[in-house]
Amino acid sequence: MAPLVPTAAEAGSFAEQARAAGLSTAGAMIEVPAAAPRARQLLEVVDFVSIGSHDLGQYTLAADRTNGALADLLDPWQPALLELIATCAEAGKVEDKPVGVCCEAAGDPLLALVLTGMGVTSLSVSGPNVAPVRAALAARTRSEAEHPCPAGARGP
């Protein structure tokens, strides 16, 4: 899997090199904002993408993640970040290819439900978060994740 891939051309070049080296599967990390709106084009040339939510968040919101004063901008619930993830998940559905999420976003049990509801197909979760994320996902169906509010229900 190639990190920090900004374009389909770069993803395609990496995939060609990976296959020439004998790898049967090649993927790309979506960590820069330029890649997310072009996720479908990336998925046309690689077998999967994985969204690095930390990097994508920090670059999208221009917030250095080592600066504690900017912590509110690095929240994985930031709408701009979620919109980019949703765009990537939709591209995965269209291209019928896997879209994963790693980092803090994947380790939040409630956000894991939201991500799977968007169409994210895999979550890379740190050890301490595996059990809570697994429990949250096991407690809901895919349909419930896709449509969390029953028809006619009002949200908060």
N, C-alpha and C positions, 0 to 999 in steps of 0.2 A: 504494500500500500504506500503510495507516494504522499508525502505531507505537503501542505501549503500549495495546493494546485489551484492556480487562478483561472485557467482556460481549458477548453476542450482539446485544443491543440497540444498543450503540455500533457494532459491526461492521456491522449492518444499516443504521444511519443513514449511516455512511460510504459503504457500497456504493450506497445510493440517491443520495447526493449525487454520487458519482463517475459513476454512470450518467447522471444528469441533466446532468452536465457533458460528456457525450459519450464517456466511457471505456467500453470494452466489457468490461474485466476489472477487478475490484476485489479486493484482498486485505487481510489483516490480519497484523500481527506479533504473535506470542505471546511476550511478554517478561515478563509478570507471572504469578505462580503461579495467580491466580484464573482465568486464561483457559485454561490447559492442561486441567483436568478438564472444561471446557465446549467443547473444541475441536470436537466434533461439531456443537454448536449454532452455533458461529461459522461452520463450513463449510456450514451450511444457508443462510447469507445472504451469504457471500462465495465467490469462485471459487477461492481458495487461501489457505493460511497459510504463514508463514515464522517459524521459531523462532529468536529471537535468543538464542543459548546463553549469551553473556556476561551479558546482563541477567537472563535467566531464572535463571541460576545464582546471581547475586549476590542477587536478591530472594528466591529460594527458601531460601538458606542464611543470609540476613541478614548478608552479608559484603561490605563495601565493597571494590570491586576496586582501589581506589587504596591500600589498606592492605596492604602486603607481608606483614605478620604473619598475614594471613588467606589466604595463597595456597593452602594445602592445601584450603580450603573452596571455592576457585574452580576446582578441577580439573574439567574437563568429564566425567571418569569418575565423579563423585559419583553414588551410586545414586539419590538423590532426583531429581536432574536427569534422569538416564537414564529413570527411571520416568515423569516428566512428558513427555519426548520420545516415549516409547513410546505413551503415551496419545494424544498428538496424531497419531502415525503411524497408529494403529489407527482413529482417527476419519477420517483421510483415506481409508483403505481402505473403510470403511463408506460414506462419502459419495462415493467415487470421485472425489476431488479431490486435487490436489497438496499435499504438505507438504514444505517445504524447511527446511534448517538452515543458519544462517550463523554466523560467528565461529570461535573457536578449535576448537570441537568438530568442525566440518566439515573443518578442515585437518589433522587427525590421521589418517594413513592407516589405522591399525588401527580407530580409532573410526569412520571413514567406512564401513568394512565393517559394523561393528555397526549403524550408523544405517540403512544401506541394507537390512540384514537385518531391521530393525524395520519397514521400509516407508517410510522417508523417500525422497522421489522426486527431490529436488535438493539439491545442496550448493553453497553460496557460499563459495569458497575464495580466500584471498589468493594473489597471483602466485607467490611462492616455493614454495607448497604444492601447486600444481596438478599438477606432474609426479609427485610421490610419491603423491598421492591417486589420480590417474589410473592409475598403475602398480598400486597395490594393488587397485583395483576391476577392472582389466583381468585380473588374475591369478586372479580368482574368479568363479564363476557366481552368479547371484542365489540359487539354491538353497543353495550353500555359505555364502553370507552369512546366509541365513535359518536354516540348520541347521549351525553351524560344527563340531559334533562328530558323527562318524558314529554310527549307532545302536550302542549297546553300549560306546562309548568313554567313558573317564573323563577328566574335566577335571582341572586341577591342584589 
